[in-house]
């Protein structure tokens, strides 16, 4: 890896090794990198994974055990860095393993009232299908926190109580994507929620005096110098703003309207979160600009997790009927992008973004989401009874948007029998007028 590896990539980016051979990486760059297998083992972890500190050399573990074939790899800190390791001749017995999707998807509980209370507390939550539960910081004891659903234009007051361990410090909750007063925006250094205290945020759910259009937001901690840590520990949740009933618009509703938060974390052998912030960088100012400095400054702070989660669970499955479903997709990862597709090539019908419905539905084979981005899609599972379809992320071709997306299985849909379905695929949508016309 030469100086400027983030831009230049691996040198070379294709390596061939004989079966039973060894691969050594020399990092001449000024920042740390990893060589991490895209393929996972039976434990759900990368088949090989090594961190090469700046100015050092490291051997990639386990290469001698790999079966013959091509093994894609990437840098967890800089996902745009990608390469292929080819094992030639007689290799070992390790083959890539797809997740077996052993635990059901959990849809977070829903809160709907004018006055909503969220208590931040530490809880043991089920993340991995086996072994101990994971200690996380949560809103109301779940990860993600409860999904708030409110009609646009109906003022909503959310009181957040800080009952986390005192050493967690003060918190600040930000509703990402919404319009509201600065004091209710989750300021990073002011209006904080100190340990044992609470703060009420007022969300009018209006834009220019009109009801806010149906949107898909999310709320998360926003504390200065601690945002990544607090989100990593679990302080994230979803917020759906709904439109009033619209004649002729029959999108899937109820149990067929499913919010999906895609995130990633790294875990120790005991299922507890790793702590990439134990020896973190510091933030300094220069000419009015703030920047992280130090050998572990983002994105070299190891917050690109090796385990992808959906609604807080690793490799979950969702039982669906052979009907249409509305999937609200959110990428709440700190750095990774996901280029989402379905394993049988079934299309997504994108009807909206995080900010509201589109003017016209768009048929897409892939949906690319960067960090904090959202998409509102409809998937028709008709004709797939008895099949298991995998939602996966696939990198786009080199040089195209999404080339740095993670390659990974995300979750599984288990398609059951047909059922009555009053929904329809819309050709036109009541898109919100996001910008007022100039008189």
FITIDO-102574 format. One record per residue (C-alpha): x, y, z; chain; residue in three letters. Coordinates in Angstrom, 2 decimals. Last residue first. Layout:
<<X Y Z> "A" "ALA">
...
***
This chain:
<<-44.03 35.07 -7.26> "A" "UNK">
<<-41.05 32.67 -6.92> "A" "UNK">
<<-42.34 29.16 -6.43> "A" "UNK">
<<-42.03 27.60 -2.95> "A" "UNK">
<<-39.52 24.75 -2.87> "A" "UNK">
<<-40.45 21.31 -1.57> "A" "UNK">
<<-43.83 21.07 -3.25> "A" "UNK">
<<-44.65 17.59 -1.99> "A" "UNK">
<<-45.15 14.77 -4.52> "A" "UNK">
<<-48.67 13.44 -4.80> "A" "UNK">
<<-47.58 10.32 -6.74> "A" "UNK">
<<-48.15 9.11 -10.27> "A" "UNK">
<<-47.88 5.58 -11.67> "A" "UNK">
<<-48.82 4.02 -8.34> "A" "UNK">
<<-48.56 0.25 -7.81> "A" "UNK">
<<-51.73 -0.76 -5.99> "A" "UNK">
<<-52.54 -1.92 -2.46> "A" "UNK">
<<-55.71 -3.86 -1.52> "A" "UNK">
<<-53.81 -7.15 -1.22> "A" "UNK">
<<-55.66 -10.32 -0.25> "A" "UNK">
<<-53.13 -13.09 0.43> "A" "UNK">
<<-50.81 -15.30 -1.57> "A" "UNK">
<<-48.82 -17.88 0.35> "A" "UNK">
<<-45.46 -17.43 2.04> "A" "UNK">
<<-42.26 -15.68 1.02> "A" "UNK">
<<-39.30 -15.83 3.37> "A" "UNK">
<<-37.45 -12.52 3.00> "A" "UNK">
<<-33.79 -12.64 4.04> "A" "UNK">
<<-31.42 -10.01 5.43> "A" "UNK">
<<-28.22 -8.08 4.63> "A" "UNK">
<<-25.86 -10.27 2.60> "A" "UNK">
<<-22.63 -8.39 2.01> "A" "UNK">
<<-20.53 -6.43 -0.48> "A" "UNK">
<<-20.09 -2.96 0.94> "A" "UNK">
<<-20.43 0.01 -1.38> "A" "UNK">
<<-17.22 1.58 -2.71> "A" "UNK">
<<-18.21 1.17 -6.36> "A" "UNK">
<<-21.53 2.80 -5.53> "A" "UNK">
<<-21.33 5.51 -8.18> "A" "UNK">
<<-19.38 4.04 -11.05> "A" "UNK">
<<-15.62 3.98 -11.53> "A" "UNK">
<<-15.33 0.27 -10.79> "A" "UNK">
<<-18.61 -1.54 -11.24> "A" "UNK">
<<-21.14 -1.29 -8.43> "A" "UNK">
<<-20.56 -3.02 -5.11> "A" "UNK">
<<-23.31 -5.45 -4.08> "A" "UNK">
<<-25.48 -5.16 -0.98> "A" "UNK">
<<-27.94 -7.94 -0.32> "A" "UNK">
<<-31.63 -8.49 0.35> "A" "UNK">
<<-31.98 -12.26 0.07> "A" "UNK">
<<-35.06 -13.98 -1.27> "A" "UNK">
<<-36.28 -17.25 0.17> "A" "UNK">
<<-38.86 -19.03 -1.94> "A" "UNK">
<<-42.04 -20.87 -1.02> "A" "UNK">
<<-44.32 -18.35 -2.72> "A" "UNK">
<<-42.31 -16.09 -5.06> "A" "UNK">
<<-45.02 -15.31 -7.63> "A" "UNK">
<<-46.07 -12.07 -5.95> "A" "UNK">
<<-43.36 -10.61 -3.69> "A" "UNK">
<<-43.96 -7.06 -4.96> "A" "UNK">
<<-41.44 -4.65 -3.44> "A" "UNK">
<<-42.33 -1.01 -2.78> "A" "UNK">
<<-39.59 1.50 -1.93> "A" "UNK">
<<-39.00 4.51 0.35> "A" "UNK">
<<-35.31 5.44 0.43> "A" "UNK">
<<-33.17 6.93 3.19> "A" "UNK">
<<-29.68 8.40 3.46> "A" "UNK">
<<-27.89 8.72 6.82> "A" "UNK">
<<-24.66 7.12 5.48> "A" "UNK">
<<-24.82 6.46 1.73> "A" "UNK">
<<-27.67 4.51 0.19> "A" "UNK">
<<-27.62 2.99 -3.31> "A" "UNK">
<<-30.83 1.27 -4.43> "A" "UNK">
<<-30.51 -1.40 -7.12> "A" "UNK">
<<-32.81 -2.90 -9.76> "A" "UNK">
<<-34.85 0.28 -9.96> "A" "UNK">
<<-38.33 1.16 -11.19> "A" "UNK">
<<-39.12 4.82 -10.45> "A" "UNK">
<<-42.46 6.10 -9.11> "A" "UNK">
<<-43.37 9.60 -10.24> "A" "UNK">
<<-43.43 12.96 -8.48> "A" "UNK">
<<-41.41 11.39 -5.64> "A" "UNK">
<<-42.85 11.05 -2.15> "A" "UNK">
<<-41.25 12.71 0.85> "A" "UNK">
<<-37.99 13.99 2.34> "A" "UNK">
<<-36.35 10.66 3.23> "A" "UNK">
<<-36.82 9.54 -0.35> "A" "UNK">
<<-39.93 8.34 -2.12> "A" "UNK">
<<-41.80 5.93 -4.39> "A" "UNK">
<<-38.96 3.65 -5.44> "A" "UNK">
<<-40.34 0.54 -7.11> "A" "UNK">
<<-37.71 -2.08 -6.32> "A" "UNK">
<<-37.13 -4.77 -8.87> "A" "UNK">
<<-36.81 -8.55 -8.44> "A" "UNK">
<<-33.31 -9.58 -9.55> "A" "UNK">
<<-33.59 -12.92 -7.75> "A" "UNK">
<<-31.11 -11.97 -4.99> "A" "UNK">
<<-32.68 -8.58 -4.28> "A" "UNK">
<<-30.55 -5.43 -4.52> "A" "UNK">
<<-29.07 -2.83 -2.20> "A" "UNK">
<<-25.96 -0.80 -2.89> "A" "UNK">
<<-24.89 -0.10 0.69> "A" "UNK">
<<-22.53 2.70 1.74> "A" "UNK">
<<-20.30 2.52 4.80> "A" "UNK">
<<-19.17 5.49 6.93> "A" "UNK">
<<-21.18 5.95 10.15> "A" "UNK">
<<-23.88 3.36 9.48> "A" "UNK">
<<-27.50 4.52 9.84> "A" "UNK">
<<-28.53 3.52 6.30> "A" "UNK">
<<-32.32 3.74 6.25> "A" "UNK">
<<-34.75 1.80 4.04> "A" "UNK">
<<-38.51 2.22 4.36> "A" "UNK">
<<-39.90 -0.95 2.81> "A" "UNK">
<<-43.48 -0.93 1.52> "A" "UNK">
<<-44.65 -4.47 0.84> "A" "UNK">
<<-46.68 -5.93 -2.05> "A" "UNK">
<<-48.07 -9.46 -1.85> "A" "UNK">
<<-46.82 -13.04 -1.71> "A" "UNK">
<<-46.97 -12.98 2.08> "A" "UNK">
<<-43.91 -12.08 4.12> "A" "UNK">
<<-41.89 -13.81 6.85> "A" "UNK">
<<-38.89 -11.63 7.70> "A" "UNK">
<<-35.40 -13.00 8.24> "A" "UNK">
<<-32.53 -11.63 10.30> "A" "UNK">
<<-28.80 -11.66 9.44> "A" "UNK">
<<-27.52 -9.86 12.57> "A" "UNK">
<<-30.11 -7.96 14.56> "A" "UNK">
<<-30.39 -4.26 15.48> "A" "UNK">
<<-33.15 -3.32 13.06> "A" "UNK">
<<-30.96 -4.83 10.35> "A" "UNK">
<<-27.35 -5.45 11.34> "A" "UNK">
<<-24.12 -5.76 9.33> "A" "UNK">
<<-21.11 -7.26 11.14> "A" "UNK">
<<-17.51 -6.16 10.36> "A" "UNK">
<<-18.06 -2.64 11.65> "A" "UNK">
<<-16.59 0.47 10.05> "A" "UNK">
<<-16.00 2.38 13.28> "A" "UNK">
<<-12.34 1.37 13.33> "A" "UNK">
<<-11.12 4.94 13.93> "A" "UNK">
<<-9.33 5.30 10.59> "A" "UNK">
<<-12.31 7.15 9.10> "A" "UNK">
<<-11.97 9.13 11.26> "A" "UNK">
<<-8.87 9.98 13.34> "A" "UNK">
<<-7.02 7.00 14.81> "A" "UNK">
<<-3.45 8.15 14.07> "A" "UNK">
<<-4.16 11.62 15.44> "A" "UNK">
<<-6.12 14.66 14.34> "A" "UNK">
<<-9.83 15.40 13.97> "A" "UNK">
<<-10.63 18.76 12.41> "A" "UNK">
<<-12.32 22.05 13.26> "A" "UNK">
<<-11.97 25.11 11.05> "A" "UNK">
<<-11.79 28.68 12.38> "A" "UNK">
<<-8.23 29.19 11.22> "A" "UNK">
<<-7.19 25.93 12.91> "A" "UNK">
<<-9.25 24.12 15.55> "A" "UNK">
<<-8.44 20.79 17.16> "A" "UNK">
<<-10.38 17.58 17.69> "A" "UNK">
<<-8.68 14.70 19.45> "A" "UNK">
<<-8.25 11.11 18.34> "A" "UNK">
<<-9.53 8.00 20.13> "A" "UNK">
<<-7.78 5.57 22.41> "A" "UNK">
<<-10.83 3.81 23.83> "A" "UNK">
<<-13.03 4.95 20.94> "A" "UNK">
<<-12.92 1.75 18.90> "A" "UNK">
<<-14.60 -0.06 21.79> "A" "UNK">
<<-15.77 -3.47 20.57> "A" "UNK">
<<-19.38 -4.27 21.27> "A" "UNK">
<<-20.13 -7.32 23.39> "A" "UNK">
<<-21.03 -10.63 21.75> "A" "UNK">
<<-18.64 -12.60 24.05> "A" "UNK">
<<-16.19 -13.16 21.17> "A" "UNK">
<<-15.91 -9.39 20.73> "A" "UNK">
<<-18.22 -7.52 18.40> "A" "UNK">
<<-18.00 -5.07 15.51> "A" "UNK">
<<-20.98 -2.98 14.42> "A" "UNK">
<<-22.99 -2.21 11.33> "A" "UNK">
<<-26.24 -0.47 10.44> "A" "UNK">
<<-29.31 -0.99 8.28> "A" "UNK">
<<-32.52 0.41 9.77> "A" "UNK">
<<-35.57 -1.14 8.11> "A" "UNK">
<<-39.05 0.39 8.51> "A" "UNK">
<<-41.81 -2.01 7.34> "A" "UNK">
<<-45.16 -1.01 5.86> "A" "UNK">
<<-46.75 -4.42 5.18> "A" "UNK">
<<-47.72 -4.85 8.83> "A" "UNK">
<<-49.97 -1.80 8.48> "A" "UNK">
<<-49.95 -0.18 5.05> "A" "UNK">
<<-49.03 -0.92 1.44> "A" "UNK">
<<-49.50 2.08 -0.89> "A" "UNK">
<<-53.03 2.83 -2.09> "A" "UNK">
<<-53.05 6.37 -3.41> "A" "UNK">
<<-56.36 6.82 -5.26> "A" "UNK">
<<-57.81 9.26 -2.75> "A" "UNK">
<<-55.10 10.50 -0.36> "A" "UNK">
<<-55.28 9.66 3.35> "A" "UNK">
<<-53.36 12.30 5.32> "A" "UNK">
<<-49.59 12.09 4.88> "A" "UNK">
<<-47.40 10.32 7.42> "A" "UNK">
<<-44.21 11.40 9.20> "A" "UNK">
<<-42.11 8.37 10.16> "A" "UNK">
<<-39.40 8.66 12.83> "A" "UNK">
<<-36.71 5.99 13.28> "A" "UNK">
<<-34.30 5.30 16.17> "A" "UNK">
<<-30.63 5.56 17.16> "A" "UNK">
<<-28.69 5.68 20.45> "A" "UNK">
<<-27.09 2.21 20.21> "A" "UNK">
<<-23.49 2.18 21.51> "A" "UNK">
<<-22.20 3.03 18.04> "A" "UNK">
<<-24.51 6.06 18.00> "A" "UNK">
<<-23.01 7.25 21.28> "A" "UNK">
<<-19.44 6.69 20.11> "A" "UNK">
<<-19.93 8.36 16.73> "A" "UNK">
<<-21.64 11.39 18.30> "A" "UNK">
<<-19.17 11.80 21.16> "A" "UNK">
<<-16.96 14.73 20.12> "A" "UNK">
<<-20.00 17.04 20.28> "A" "UNK">
<<-23.17 15.18 21.21> "A" "UNK">
<<-25.60 14.43 18.37> "A" "UNK">
<<-27.41 11.29 19.53> "A" "UNK">
<<-29.90 9.88 17.07> "A" "UNK">
<<-33.31 10.42 15.52> "A" "UNK">
<<-34.42 9.24 12.11> "A" "UNK">
<<-36.56 10.74 9.38> "A" "UNK">
<<-38.87 9.25 6.74> "A" "UNK">
<<-41.27 11.76 5.26> "A" "UNK">
<<-44.96 12.35 4.53> "A" "UNK">
<<-45.19 16.05 3.79> "A" "UNK">
<<-44.86 18.61 6.59> "A" "UNK">
<<-48.16 20.37 7.14> "A" "UNK">
<<-47.99 23.97 5.99> "A" "UNK">
<<-46.68 27.00 7.88> "A" "UNK">
<<-43.51 27.24 5.82> "A" "UNK">
<<-42.79 23.58 6.58> "A" "UNK">
<<-44.66 21.89 9.43> "A" "UNK">
<<-44.00 18.91 11.69> "A" "UNK">
<<-44.24 21.23 14.74> "A" "UNK">
<<-41.46 19.26 16.48> "A" "UNK">
<<-40.90 20.31 20.10> "A" "UNK">
<<-38.01 18.70 21.96> "A" "UNK">
<<-38.37 18.15 25.71> "A" "UNK">
<<-35.23 17.67 27.80> "A" "UNK">
<<-34.55 15.37 30.73> "A" "UNK">
<<-32.13 15.10 33.64> "A" "UNK">
<<-30.45 12.22 35.49> "A" "UNK">
<<-27.22 12.64 33.55> "A" "UNK">
<<-27.30 15.91 31.60> "A" "UNK">
<<-29.46 16.39 28.54> "A" "UNK">
<<-27.73 19.15 26.57> "A" "UNK">
<<-29.24 22.43 25.39> "A" "UNK">
<<-25.75 23.43 24.19> "A" "UNK">
<<-22.67 21.68 22.75> "A" "UNK">
<<-23.93 19.37 19.99> "A" "UNK">
<<-27.30 21.08 19.45> "A" "UNK">
<<-30.10 18.54 19.22> "A" "UNK">
<<-32.30 20.52 16.85> "A" "UNK">
<<-34.90 21.69 19.35> "A" "UNK">
<<-33.09 24.95 20.24> "A" "UNK">
<<-32.59 25.59 16.51> "A" "UNK">
<<-36.36 25.56 15.85> "A" "UNK">
<<-37.78 22.80 13.67> "A" "UNK">
<<-37.64 21.29 10.17> "A" "UNK">
<<-36.91 17.53 10.09> "A" "UNK">
<<-34.16 15.65 8.26> "A" "UNK">
<<-32.35 14.08 11.24> "A" "UNK">
<<-34.14 14.53 14.55> "A" "UNK">
<<-31.16 15.20 16.84> "A" "UNK">
<<-30.91 14.07 20.48> "A" "UNK">
<<-28.21 15.56 22.72> "A" "UNK">
<<-26.49 13.67 25.56> "A" "UNK">
<<-24.51 14.50 28.67> "A" "UNK">
<<-22.05 12.04 30.17> "A" "UNK">
<<-21.74 8.29 29.64> "A" "UNK">
<<-19.88 8.13 32.98> "A" "UNK">
<<-23.20 8.70 34.76> "A" "UNK">
<<-24.59 5.44 33.44> "A" "UNK">
<<-27.57 6.17 31.20> "A" "UNK">
<<-30.77 7.52 32.69> "A" "UNK">
<<-31.01 10.53 30.40> "A" "UNK">
<<-34.67 11.34 29.77> "A" "UNK">
<<-35.88 12.44 26.32> "A" "UNK">
<<-39.21 14.26 26.10> "A" "UNK">
<<-40.67 14.33 22.59> "A" "UNK">
<<-43.33 16.94 21.89> "A" "UNK">
<<-45.21 16.48 18.63> "A" "UNK">
<<-47.13 19.16 16.76> "A" "UNK">
<<-49.50 17.66 14.22> "A" "UNK">
<<-48.78 19.17 10.81> "A" "UNK">
<<-47.67 15.88 9.22> "A" "UNK">
<<-49.28 12.87 10.87> "A" "UNK">
<<-47.04 11.13 13.41> "A" "UNK">
<<-45.24 7.79 13.65> "A" "UNK">
<<-42.36 7.40 16.14> "A" "UNK">
<<-40.38 4.18 15.76> "A" "UNK">
<<-39.23 3.00 19.19> "A" "UNK">
<<-35.46 2.83 19.74> "A" "UNK">
<<-33.28 0.73 17.48> "A" "UNK">
<<-32.15 -0.99 19.61> "A" "UNK">
<<-34.57 -1.37 22.50> "A" "UNK">
<<-34.65 -0.40 26.19> "A" "UNK">
<<-36.61 2.84 25.90> "A" "UNK">
<<-33.94 4.58 23.81> "A" "UNK">
<<-30.85 2.45 24.14> "A" "UNK">
<<-27.25 2.27 25.26> "A" "UNK">
<<-26.09 -1.26 24.57> "A" "UNK">
<<-25.01 -4.41 26.40> "A" "UNK">
<<-25.22 -7.31 23.95> "A" "UNK">
<<-27.07 -10.53 24.76> "A" "UNK">
<<-24.97 -13.59 25.37> "A" "UNK">
<<-24.65 -16.48 22.92> "A" "UNK">
<<-26.62 -17.24 19.80> "A" "UNK">
<<-28.62 -15.31 17.20> "A" "UNK">
<<-26.51 -12.15 17.60> "A" "UNK">
<<-28.21 -8.86 18.49> "A" "UNK">
<<-30.47 -9.58 21.47> "A" "UNK">
<<-30.40 -6.62 23.83> "A" "UNK">
<<-28.96 -6.13 27.33> "A" "UNK">
<<-29.99 -2.65 28.41> "A" "UNK">
<<-28.42 0.71 29.27> "A" "UNK">
<<-30.93 3.53 29.50> "A" "UNK">
<<-32.16 6.49 27.49> "A" "UNK">
<<-35.81 7.07 28.33> "A" "UNK">
<<-38.08 8.25 25.53> "A" "UNK">
<<-41.36 10.02 26.31> "A" "UNK">
<<-43.87 11.05 23.67> "A" "UNK">
<<-46.57 13.70 24.00> "A" "UNK">
<<-48.76 14.17 20.91> "A" "UNK">
<<-49.09 10.39 20.69> "A" "UNK">
<<-47.93 7.82 18.10> "A" "UNK">
<<-45.23 5.50 19.48> "A" "UNK">
<<-44.37 2.28 17.61> "A" "UNK">
<<-42.40 -0.73 18.83> "A" "UNK">
<<-39.35 -1.67 16.74> "A" "UNK">
<<-39.81 -4.33 14.03> "A" "UNK">
<<-37.74 -7.35 15.00> "A" "UNK">
<<-36.49 -9.50 12.15> "A" "UNK">
<<-36.55 -13.18 12.99> "A" "UNK">
<<-33.38 -15.10 13.85> "A" "UNK">
<<-31.41 -17.81 12.04> "A" "UNK">
<<-30.61 -16.16 8.74> "A" "UNK">
<<-28.21 -18.87 7.50> "A" "UNK">
<<-25.52 -16.36 6.57> "A" "UNK">
<<-23.60 -17.22 3.43> "A" "UNK">
<<-20.39 -19.18 3.84> "A" "UNK">
<<-17.21 -18.72 1.83> "A" "UNK">
<<-15.18 -21.94 1.54> "A" "UNK">
<<-12.35 -23.06 3.81> "A" "UNK">
<<-10.88 -26.43 2.84> "A" "UNK">
<<-7.42 -25.46 1.73> "A" "UNK">
<<-6.12 -24.83 -1.74> "A" "UNK">
<<-5.00 -27.06 -4.59> "A" "UNK">
<<-4.06 -24.84 -7.49> "A" "UNK">
<<-4.45 -21.08 -7.45> "A" "UNK">
<<-5.85 -18.89 -4.64> "A" "UNK">
<<-6.79 -15.57 -6.22> "A" "UNK">
<<-6.94 -12.53 -3.94> "A" "UNK">
<<-9.05 -9.72 -5.38> "A" "UNK">
<<-8.86 -6.06 -4.40> "A" "UNK">
<<-10.79 -3.10 -3.07> "A" "UNK">
<<-10.06 0.32 -1.57> "A" "UNK">
<<-13.33 2.26 -1.80> "A" "UNK">
<<-14.22 0.84 1.61> "A" "UNK">
<<-11.65 3.09 3.35> "A" "UNK">
<<-11.53 2.11 7.02> "A" "UNK">
<<-12.73 -1.45 6.44> "A" "UNK">
<<-10.25 -1.87 3.58> "A" "UNK">
<<-11.44 -4.38 0.97> "A" "UNK">
<<-11.21 -8.02 -0.07> "A" "UNK">
<<-12.61 -10.26 -2.79> "A" "UNK">
<<-11.59 -13.93 -2.74> "A" "UNK">
<<-11.22 -15.68 -6.09> "A" "UNK">
<<-10.81 -19.46 -6.25> "A" "UNK">
<<-9.02 -22.35 -4.58> "A" "UNK">
<<-10.06 -23.04 -0.99> "A" "UNK">
<<-8.52 -20.92 1.75> "A" "UNK">
<<-6.51 -22.45 4.59> "A" "UNK">
<<-3.13 -20.96 3.67> "A" "UNK">
<<-4.74 -17.52 3.57> "A" "UNK">
<<-5.66 -17.82 7.25> "A" "UNK">
<<-4.00 -14.68 8.57> "A" "UNK">
<<-2.84 -11.87 6.23> "A" "UNK">
<<0.77 -11.17 7.22> "A" "UNK">
<<1.61 -7.70 8.47> "A" "UNK">
<<4.14 -4.96 7.68> "A" "UNK">
<<4.41 -1.52 9.27> "A" "UNK">
<<4.62 2.17 8.30> "A" "UNK">
<<1.00 2.95 9.11> "A" "UNK">
<<-0.67 0.09 10.93> "A" "UNK">
<<-1.81 -2.94 9.01> "A" "UNK">
<<-5.10 -4.28 10.36> "A" "UNK">
<<-5.91 -7.86 9.42> "A" "UNK">
<<-9.10 -9.68 8.45> "A" "UNK">
<<-9.58 -13.08 6.88> "A" "UNK">
<<-12.75 -15.17 6.59> "A" "UNK">
<<-14.74 -12.09 7.60> "A" "UNK">
<<-17.07 -12.75 10.56> "A" "UNK">
<<-20.50 -14.43 10.41> "A" "UNK">
<<-19.36 -17.30 12.62> "A" "UNK">
<<-19.70 -19.76 9.73> "A" "UNK">
<<-17.19 -17.69 7.73> "A" "UNK">
<<-17.86 -14.50 5.77> "A" "UNK">
<<-16.76 -13.46 2.30> "A" "UNK">
<<-15.85 -9.79 1.78> "A" "UNK">
<<-12.42 -10.54 3.23> "A" "UNK">
<<-10.64 -7.73 5.04> "A" "UNK">
<<-7.21 -6.28 4.33> "A" "UNK">
<<-7.03 -3.30 6.66> "A" "UNK">
<<-5.49 0.17 6.53> "A" "UNK">
<<-3.74 2.53 8.93> "A" "UNK">
<<-2.60 5.98 7.84> "A" "UNK">
<<0.75 7.44 6.67> "A" "UNK">
<<1.05 4.96 3.81> "A" "UNK">
<<3.96 2.60 3.22> "A" "UNK">
<<1.88 -0.37 4.42> "A" "UNK">
<<3.55 -3.63 3.42> "A" "UNK">
<<1.11 -6.55 3.20> "A" "UNK">
<<2.22 -10.19 3.35> "A" "UNK">
<<0.32 -13.03 1.68> "A" "UNK">
<<1.13 -16.68 2.37> "A" "UNK">
<<0.75 -19.92 0.45> "A" "UNK">
<<-1.23 -23.08 1.15> "A" "UNK">
<<-2.68 -23.03 -2.35> "A" "UNK">
<<-0.57 -20.82 -4.60> "A" "UNK">
<<-1.01 -17.07 -4.35> "A" "UNK">
<<-2.35 -14.64 -6.92> "A" "UNK">
<<-2.81 -10.94 -6.12> "A" "UNK">
<<-5.05 -8.37 -7.79> "A" "UNK">
<<-5.14 -4.79 -6.44> "A" "UNK">
<<-1.41 -4.28 -6.92> "A" "UNK">
<<-0.77 -1.95 -5.20> "A" "UNK">
<<-3.95 -1.49 -3.14> "A" "UNK">
<<-5.92 1.70 -3.68> "A" "UNK">
<<-4.56 4.89 -5.23> "A" "UNK">
<<-6.83 7.39 -3.47> "A" "UNK">
<<-6.98 5.90 0.02> "A" "UNK">
<<-3.50 4.48 -0.62> "A" "UNK">
<<-1.96 7.93 -0.72> "A" "UNK">
<<1.49 6.64 0.21> "A" "UNK">
<<1.71 3.15 -1.23> "A" "UNK">
<<0.00 0.00 0.00> "A" "UNK">
***
